Amino acid sequence: MRKPIIAGNWKMNKTPCEAKELVESLKPLVCDAQCDVVVCVPAVNFAAVAEAAQGSNIRLGAQNMHWKESGAYTGELSAAMLRASGVEYVILGHSERRQYFAETDETVNLKTLAAVAAGLTPIVCVGETRAQREAGYTDALVAYQTRIALTGLTGEQVEKIVIAYEPVWAIGTGLTATDEQANETIGVIRRAVADAFGETVAANIRIQYGGSMNPKNAHGLMMQPEIDGGLIGGASLKAADFAQVVHFER
Ligand code: 13P
């Protein structure tokens, strides 16, 4: 069966000192976790977090990368740079990057291909806005985002990546999709994977829920059959809260 994966997305929070402190506090709280534990941190914190997490079960993730290997792309980071910094996971296509930094399904696809080629595990984000949900486009949209993001990968590559379903209206708003809504839409994403890559790949790929997930609602969401993990924003910034989500089964 699929091993759950709980990942923190720190977004633009924490200095290296604060990052070290947070990981040091987190380590003893999650050392017995039954799931994969990842923290996706600002790039300036890679060194501090890699050092603090060394020898622990906490894996390091990034929040973005460029798809080119190198070149004149001021301010950008390559997959090789991430790898060399101890990064194993990279969030791609987060709705905040789509909204504020003009990411498109096509650039998310280029980044996904580059990340996989470099040996990183992408966490590819898909999800609808409130207007799209109200207009009844959710299923078509998440299926389309998923299909484009994964274009050009083999089934063997796809089953090792992670998809995060993050309804935009649930991010940072305190609004969560109901357990059933999240489960249903993740089922739609899994069906899109099955249509493109076959049933086995769809049965193996891990799909997270993200959007105001916290210690209170994590258990209910994680008990849903389609939901294999969480991508946690606000609640990942406090060690105790994040640890409670990691221990969602309790
Ligand atoms: P919140 O948990 O703060 O709603 O953020 C979710 C998110 O965007 C994770 O990537």
Boltz pocket constraint, residues with backbone or C-beta under 6 A from the ligand:
constraints:
  - pocket:
      binder: B
      contacts: [[A, 9], [A, 94], [A, 166], [A, 170], [A, 171], [A, 172], [A, 173], [A, 174], [A, 210], [A, 211], [A, 212], [A, 213], [A, 231], [A, 232], [A, 233], [A, 234], [A, 235]]
      max_distance: 6.0
